[in-house]
């Protein structure tokens, strides 16, 4: 597993966030940051779901252990 930070350009609804129970969320001025440990296939699933919700990802960062 790799610790990942995903920043998107809008607030993510509570209903959508329930889809990612293993990620920690932080919202700041119409951006949302999701942080958690994800396997490569899980990362792609999260990115696909965000895209299907019309949420643009603006940053993905691998967090060193």
C-alpha positions as CSV (number, residue, x, y, z in Angstrom):
1,X,0.0,0.0,0.0
2,X,1.1,3.5,-0.8
3,X,0.0,6.6,1.2
4,X,-1.7,8.9,-1.2
5,X,-3.0,12.5,-1.1
6,X,-5.7,13.4,-3.7
7,X,-6.8,17.0,-4.1
8,X,-9.9,17.9,-6.1
9,X,-11.2,21.3,-7.3
10,X,-14.5,21.2,-5.5
11,X,-16.3,20.2,-2.4
12,X,-17.3,16.5,-2.4
13,X,-20.8,15.6,-1.1
14,X,-21.2,13.6,2.0
15,X,-22.9,10.9,0.0
16,X,-19.9,10.6,-2.3
17,X,-17.5,10.7,0.6
18,X,-19.3,7.6,2.2
19,X,-17.9,5.7,-0.8
20,X,-14.3,6.3,0.6
21,X,-14.6,5.3,4.3
22,X,-10.9,4.5,4.5
23,X,-9.8,8.0,3.4
24,X,-9.5,11.0,5.7
25,X,-11.1,14.2,4.3
26,X,-10.2,17.8,4.7
27,X,-12.2,20.6,3.0
28,X,-10.7,24.0,2.3
29,X,-12.3,26.7,0.1
30,X,-14.1,24.6,-2.4
31,X,-11.3,21.9,-2.5
32,X,-11.3,18.5,-0.9
33,X,-8.3,16.5,0.2
34,X,-8.5,12.8,0.6
35,X,-5.7,11.0,2.3
36,X,-5.3,7.3,2.9
37,X,-3.4,4.1,2.1
38,X,-4.4,2.7,-1.3
39,X,-3.2,-0.1,-3.5
40,X,-2.6,0.9,-7.2
41,X,-5.9,-0.7,-8.3
42,X,-7.8,1.1,-5.6
43,X,-6.3,4.5,-6.6
44,X,-7.5,4.0,-10.1
45,X,-11.0,3.1,-8.8
46,X,-11.1,6.2,-6.7
47,X,-10.0,8.4,-9.6
48,X,-12.6,6.7,-11.9
49,X,-15.4,7.3,-9.4
50,X,-14.4,11.0,-8.9
51,X,-14.3,11.4,-12.7
52,X,-17.8,9.8,-13.0
53,X,-19.0,12.4,-10.4
54,X,-17.7,15.2,-12.5
55,X,-15.0,16.0,-10.0
56,X,-11.6,17.2,-11.4
57,X,-8.5,16.0,-9.7
58,X,-6.0,18.8,-9.4
59,X,-3.2,17.0,-7.5
60,X,-2.1,13.5,-6.5
61,X,0.9,13.2,-4.2
62,X,2.6,10.1,-2.8
63,X,3.3,10.7,0.9
64,X,6.6,9.2,2.1
65,X,6.4,6.9,5.1
